[in-house]
Amino acid sequence: MTSGATDNLALPGDVLKLKETMNNYYKNLTYFLFDGGHELTEVEIKAIKDSL
């Protein structure tokens, strides 16, 4: 899971809470916080690829 520090649509704190809840069902779930907003960046794509 990823979120942007300045995301106004999916607040980073809410995404982190969702990740913690989903950890009960998905043990290998990871969370990344990036600079930026709601957009998907190349840095995020690389981090996701590297974590797989």
C-alpha positions in Angstrom: 0.0 0.0 0.0 1.2 3.5 -0.7 0.1 7.0 0.2 1.3 10.5 -0.4 2.1 12.8 2.6 -0.1 15.6 1.1 -2.9 13.4 -0.2 -6.3 15.0 0.6 -8.4 12.1 -0.9 -6.9 9.2 1.0 -5.3 10.6 4.2 -2.1 8.9 5.1 -3.2 8.2 8.6 -6.4 6.5 7.3 -4.4 4.4 4.9 -2.0 3.3 7.7 -5.0 2.3 9.8 -6.5 0.3 6.9 -3.1 -1.4 6.5 -3.0 -2.3 10.2 -6.6 -3.8 9.9 -5.7 -5.7 6.8 -2.6 -7.2 8.4 -5.0 -9.6 10.1 -5.7 -11.1 6.7 -2.6 -10.3 4.7 0.6 -11.0 6.6 3.0 -9.7 4.0 1.3 -6.3 3.4 3.7 -3.4 3.3 3.0 0.3 3.5 5.1 3.1 1.9 4.6 6.8 2.6 5.9 9.1 -0.2 6.1 12.8 -0.7 3.3 14.1 -2.9 -0.4 13.8 -3.2 -2.8 11.3 -4.7 -1.0 10.8 -7.9 1.0 7.6 -8.6 4.7 8.4 -9.3 7.5 6.4 -10.8 9.2 6.3 -7.4 6.1 4.5 -6.0 6.0 2.1 -8.9 9.6 1.2 -8.4 9.1 0.7 -4.7 6.1 -1.6 -5.4 8.0 -3.6 -7.9 11.0 -4.0 -5.6 8.8 -5.2 -2.8 7.3 -8.0 -4.8 
